[in-house]
Every structure is written in structure tokens, then in C-alpha cells.
């Protein structure tokens, strides 16, 4: 009978230790899951910020590209105007010069 009680107490003590270990394990798992969630949230926020930065940079590149296009068109128009003025000056000189 005494042996049976000792055996029962040992099993009960073992069960309490197992339960304590399980509870500690659950707490550790909960903390780790919380950390994982926080990291995932930070990564998602970082990804959104980076996506917004990319969109902003793409808009700036597009704007600069449009401005360069405008400057090139204006440059071509200026070259054409200069050529026409040169031709007019030449014609004017030809008309003034006696033959």
C-alpha cells in the first residue's frame, strides 16, 4: 500500500512537472508567434514604403523624360529657325550684291 501511494505521488509530481513544462512551452510559443507577427507587420510596412518609393521614382523619371522630350522638340525647332534665318540672311546678301 505504501509503495502504491509513493508510486501515485511520483506520477502526480511527474504530471505536474509535465504540465508546467507544457505551460512554459505554450508561453514560449505564444511569445515567438507574437515576434513573428511583429516582424511580418514590419516587413509588410517596409514593402509598402518601398513600393511607394518606386512609384514616386517612376513618376519622377516619367516627368523628366517628358521634359527632355520637350527640350529636344524645342531644340529641333530652334535649329530649323536658325537655318531659315541663315538662308534669309544669305538671300539678303545675294540681293544686295550687284551682279
C-alpha positions, 0 to 999 in steps of 0.5 A: 500500500505504501509503495502504491501511494509513493508510486501515485505521488511520483506520477502526480509530481511527474504530471505536474512537472509535465504540465508546467513544462507544457505551460512554459512551452505554450508561453514560449510559443505564444511569445515567438508567434507574437515576434513573428507577427511583429516582424511580418507587420514590419516587413509588410510596412517596409514593402509598402514604403518601398513600393511607394518609393518606386512609384514616386521614382517612376513618376519622377523619371516619367516627368523628366523624360517628358521634359527632355522630350520637350527640350529636344522638340524645342531644340529641333525647332530652334535649329530649323529657325536658325537655318531659315534665318541663315538662308534669309540672311544669305538671300539678303546678301545675294540681293544686295550684291550687284551682279 
